[in-house]
């Protein structure tokens, strides 16, 4: 009651940082993230030993690495979630600048690890994929610009952020990494949509995406092959997709049993892009549905909390982070069940990959920071305004 | 929601309302404060409106994500609920058709068929005990090297072929190893149940594209390759390819030819037995031969013509010597330049420019009838006729007999076997070609040309396919009369000429010998000959044409080695006819004895 009377930001003066964090954090989302990470380690135990053996490493080499990266990621997440939105924005902008610089420098300092696309920077003990870190940074920058453009006498943030997005897409398409490029476009589109894009323009943009897709299909063999593979009704069982689909079918409702799966032997990407197939084969539909539910919970809960958010920047940034998290999960699993064309996309927190896990941890930290309960002063606002 | 209603009025408030500014100025206050205050209020109004709009749009996003997650979950459920099935190679990859039609002889006896067998491959990642597997495999297949196998099993390979085809016994033995990393794939292999029989005709088959579940059987030579598309065409419904070959006759020809080749110490031999009227090849043999079930690799060194894979009957082009004299005689008769009893000046030697044409063993036959030119095989007599015929007419005639082009027979090797034809057809060429030198053709060429001349004068096309209905007669080469006269001359060659050993009682063999010195680096080698017998039987009703060619034969039964056709190719041909004619259903007849005929003509 006192807050309302005084109209001030409801800070309990003198409350220690941790209890306040615990009180305001979205504990459900936090729990979901921890559960996903646990499942990732569990599946890594099953999926990665064949690969580790092939590469002459101890069987649980990748699991150990994933655990180390995961702990770093969770730490980053918790630390960031304790920051104020303003600090997060600063961090995001700085991170964006750094990641963008690295991305632009990739043609000179990057390596393709023989996979045909220059996406990584080798650090010796690990490799760094700038595009993974670029995503949360870009969300923050785009949301900041978009929010600023709504201010009276504000900068033309929408145009600036669009230009930025297109430049990044250009860099990513040159690698080529159409998956990340489309994610950047998706982020910008979602933020713009929530910021109040006119529906006529949205329709125009959808048409533009179709045109761009057609162009990419006709000019990039890499891209066209994947689309063709998706469109053909017959599935060649000797492809990754064929193995993945077969693994899901084999798994049935309750799985073939822990360690009994075969797909991890046949699939080179079993521990990254097709980890869901390993989950489906060994643990069955049950675990898959649990995983889907966890992702859905994180996304929907965050979106719901953001509907109450008063601050435009926080709302836009939070939306971008939640949506990019959710869409990655949907694309990854959608590819495995052939709802979507084959596209290398990691399953956030579950797939193996240092850059991916840490970047996702940073993004989730930001999201948690944005979705912390803070008073939106609904009644107080009205009272103040009445007075004016 | 309330916020929007409340701010409705204030949104139109100007940021710098003139009245208030003026009042403020009067009071000496900073009018900018009023603007700032108004901006703040408008921001708050905008923020609430934006939040309201965003609320709706966030709901849209939430619905979108809900539906998307449900779609993925639903699809997962459908997949998980569907029955597992063994993965199969999809149709998109153009299925490997393993069915290959059989090849049968003219009476439907199987020459080539398929046998279901298995291939053996390994998936090292699935192996439990690579050392033992390698050891046992090396025991089962002695030609496999244990060390090498083990290296491959323990290497990086995920998949490797061990054997293309294995026998049921070998398969059981591999089964008994019991290693889960050793796997079998079904295979259809091509089987030639008669082994070496008709090896050059059939050619052979190998595996084309292959994968674990099946492999393509493709023809690699002979009929198998020439008819590869037909044999693999599923539209034929597995109907066998019917050849004109007659299995027992082929067997007889090969047996006798092989015996003859051994007796005559020849390094190679070829024989063609052809239906005179249709050109269908009843038997065609080339020695040395091979087993198409285990077709040897093509030789990498030496002359390809010495390889067992070389089909001498089709690919081997030889100067066929005096057998060509018949063409000259027949053309002279057809052109009306001579009749069988026309006296030809065969006084040897014949000088033409710097060339001297002589006879075998420096004979001089003087002036003799045309029939005797053939019977005695006079080079000079033939040369004089050829000079009368002239180069152009000779060339056209040989062309019409198909001697200047590769044979159209249905073997993949045939188009490559072009006769060696002189580049410039000068007069000396005309002379030498008339008795079979300077132009090299294959035994099959000779058989087809003899058939065309002797079957009544209709051109035949050599073929390996059996037709139930006789084909349309080909264009006329020579008249019936000339054809009959030519047969009579050839019959005389057997009765009283150079091919007397060809006499087979009852079958009225008529034919011509040819002995050609083999070309060597320097001119012609005296002691290396190609001997040929080309004939037809029975002479009064020409049914079959036979050509036998021996490469470097020598008959050592006499006091001195004999290398002429009359002593080498002819007895072999006679033996073939003696054995094959009854099988071919040619009725033996007691023909009028030559003396009777003489009496008749004198009347």
Interface residues (C-beta under 8 A of the other chain):
Chain A: X50 X54 X150 X151 X152 X190 X193 X194 X195 X196 X232 X234 X235 X236 X237 X238 X242 X245 X246 X248 X249 X250 X251 X252 X253 X265 X280 X284 X285 X288 X289 X292 X295 X296 X299 X300 X303 X304 X306 X307 X309 X310 X312 X315 X319 X323 X326 X327 X330 X333 X334 X337 X338 X339 X381 X382 X385 X386 X388
Chain B: X2 X3 X6 X7 X10 X15 X37 X39 X41 X42 X43 X44 X45 X46 X47 X48 X50 X51 X53 X54 X55 X57 X58 X59 X60 X61 X62 X65 X66 X68 X69 X71 X72 X73 X75 X76 X77 X79 X80 X81 X82 X83 X84 X85 X87 X88 X89 X90 X91 X92 X93 X125 X156
